[in-house]
Amino acid sequence: MFFGTFTHTIDAKGRTALPAKLRESLAAAGEPRIVLMRNSLSRSVLCLPQSVWSKVMENVMASSPFDPVAQRNVLKFVASAHPVDLDQSGRVLVPPDLRAFAGLVKDVVWAGMGPHIILFDKATYDAQMEEDVPPDERWDFFKGRT
C-alpha cells in the first residue's frame, strides 16, 4: 500500500526519483517494477505495481474488440502504458508521451493512493488540492465499519 505525498524534480531526460517510502512499499510487496500510464481522471500519470497492472490486463483481455466504449478506453489509456524498472538510484524514466500528457517539466509530486501512485506536475497537484470536494461527493472513510 502506498501513502504520502512527496515533492521531487524531473530532469530533461525524464528521470525522477521514486520516493524511498514508495520504493520500500514496492519492495515489501515483492513488486519488481511499475507500469506508468495516462490517468483517466486527471492530467497525471497513474503508476501501478506489476500485480495491479496484471489485473487491469485481465479486464482488458475480457473486453470485446467490438465494444466501442471499451476500445476507446483501451486506446486512450491502456495503449499509453509503459512498464519501467527503477535504476540503481531509485529513479524512474518517464517516457516523453506521458511527460507531455501530464505536463511534467520540473517540479513533480508523487501521491500514494493506497493500491497505486499518481505522479503529478506540482502546479496541477496544487490546483487539485485547492479544489473543494462537493458535500454530495465526500466519502465517509468509516462508513460501514462498526
Protein Blocks (a to p, Z undefined) as FASTA:
>chain_A
ZZdjddddddfkopacddfklmmmmmmnopabdcddddfkbccdddddfklmmmmmmmmm
mpcfklmklmmmmmmmmmmpccddddfkopacddfklmmmnopakbccdddehjaccddd
fklmmmmmmpccdfklpccfkgoiZZ
